[in-house]
Amino acid sequence: MCDVDRAHRQVARRLVEDTYATQAGAALYRGCAEYNNLEEILVRSDIDAVVVATPNHWHALATVLAAQAGKHIYCEKPAATSIPEGRAMVEAVRRAGVVCQIGSQQRSWPSYQHGIDLIRNGYLGTISRVRVHMPGGYNTTHSTPVPTGPETIPDGFDYDRWLGPIAELPYRAARCHYNWRFSFETSGGDMEDWVGHNYDSMTVALGLTATQPVAIRKASATFITNHPIYNTAASLEFEAVYPNGTVVECSNRFREIRIEGTEGWVEMSRGGNTYSSKALQQVVIPPNRQILGAGNKLPAHYEHMENFLTCVRSGARPRCPIDEAHNSAAVCHLANAAFRSGCKEFAWDPFSETVIDAPAVGRLLTRTFRSPWTLPT
């Protein structure tokens, strides 16, 4: 168990040991080692796979190092906090020949699987409109007050290591543990948190997982202004245009994922799908035509992990491989760069991963690593 916060690390270790003790019918189990630095885990020859559940700004570095160490990887979504970092993850996994599953567990969620199967098997006819909910703002339930004076780093919290490759920032409890999502210094906002869910599910449904958009259009956003640290998009909208002509409308005003066709529509959500007709709802897709596999026996997040473990054992391609997750996450980074630069429309080359006609956007698509941190190649 590796965590730069000793308190979190100890809670996780106890959870592991209590679980094994219960399974063994024993009063006590000991054997879960604790580490502050991930490199100490990666050198262990008895470890075959790792789970990367860090803040987003650590995803790329942890995944690349793990791949270079020959470990299979389950990394939480999104793939990375920038397009170059995501590309580095793709190439590191490819060179190492390891399995890398990204935690977009909606690919393992029955309601999304049914909607995806309907669309991919032509039950909606020709697709005419695509809308995806991409959230903005910040979660006030988790937000932490920010005192006017300096804050003391808690004992046992390696804050410098938590920052890792990003710029040095004064310690604030409000920027750590969950709340890192809402600051551009550490993430790309709530949209970056959900691009690996709603947007990713849409790309599977429309068969767009192998590419990125060729243009971003109608980009506009307002930003969080009522908090001293949080600064990501509060409201947002944009369109992503794909090489085959598909236009994906994204906004924080939309409901979940709605895909419309000439023969009907479906809205996909975690609470269950809504269909334009009972006939669509009752369609049963035979196993040989299911895009993401047969019906699940476990809750989606367990099923997604089970798929990863199955692929580790077999060497098969996981349900959400890093190359596809990178393509989904790239859309968030492109949109954020448009919002921050004030550019409403620009062209993008998905093959070279470069901006064609908006240098101000291009300057916002990379992150500089703080010395001595570097992203291995």
ABEGO torsion letter per residue (X at the ends): XBBABAAAAAAAAAAAAAAAAAAAGBABBBGBBBBABAAAAAABAABABBBBABBAAAAAAAAAAAAAAGBBBBBBOBABABAAAAAAAAAAAAAAGBBBBBABAAAABAAAAAAAAAAAAGAAEBBABBBBBBBBEBBAAABBBBBABBBBBBBGBBAAAAAEABBBBBBBAAABGGAAAABAAABAEAAAAAAABAAAAAAAAAGAAABBBABBBGBBBBBBAABAABABBABBBBBBBBAAGBBBBBBAABBEBBBBBAAEBBBBBAAEBBBABAAAAABBBBAAABAAEBBBABBAAAAAAAAAAAAAAAGBBBABBAAAAAAAAAAAAAAAAAAAAGBABBBBBAAAGBBAABAAAAAAABBBBBOABBBBX
